[in-house]
Amino acid sequence: MNLSELPIGVKAIIEGIEVGCPKEVHQRFLDLGFVRGAEIEVHNVSPLKDPVAYSIYNTIISLRKEDAMRVLVSLAH
C-alpha cells in the first residue's frame, strides 16, 4: 500500500519509494528520513484532506497526497 492510504492512528513501516519516482523527489524523501524500516504514522489531516501531516522520527512532516502516493508502506505489527 502507499502512504496516502494509511488511516489516522495506524502505524506503518516504510518499505521504499516507488520505481520511477523523480530523482529530486526521491532524494527529498531520503533527506526527510523516509528510509526503509522507518516507522511512520498519520498525525493530522488538513480540513480539505491535502496535505497530511505524518509523524516520523519524532518529527511532524506534511506531504501532499501526490507525494505520499510515492511512498510504499506496510502496516506495523
N, C-alpha and C positions, 0 to 999 in steps of 0.2 A: 504494500500500500504506500501511498505517498503522504507526506506530512500534512497536506491540506485536508486530508480525510480524517485526521486524528480528532476525536471528540475532546471536549474540555475535561480536564482532570485525569485523563488516561495517559500513563507514561509509555514512552516508546523508546526503542533503541535505533539509532541511525545505522542503516545498512550501507549507504553510499549515496552517490549523486548519479542521476540518470545519464545514460550514454547519450552523447550528442549535446550535452549542456555546453553553452558557450564558455570558452576558456576563462574569460574575465569573471563570469558568474561563479564558475567552479572555484576559482581562486578566492573569491569573496567568501564563499561558504567555508572554505578551509580556514581563512583568516578569522572568521567569527566562531570557530570551534566546531563546525558541523562535520565531524570526522567519524569514521566507522567506530561503533561501540559507545558513542556518547549517548547519555540519557537525555531525553527531551520531553517536554510536556506543554500543552496549551495553557498559557497563563491568563490570557484575556482576549476577547473577540470584540472588535470595534462595532459600533451600532449598525453599520452597513455591511458587516461581515468581512471587510477587507480594509486594512491589513489585520493580521492576527499577531498577538504577542506570544512568544514562546519562551519558556524558561529552560536554559541550558547552561551548565557550569555556574549556577548561582547568578546568572545574568539574564536580563529580560531583553529579547531581541524581537523586533517587529519585522515581519515579512509580508509582502504582497502574496496573494494566493497564487499568482502566476509563478513566483519564485518557489513557494512552498511545494508546488507540484513536482519540482525537480528533485526534491529530497526524498529518498526511499527509506522507509522505516518499517520496523516490525514491533508488535506490541511487547512490552516488557512483561516478564513473568513474575 
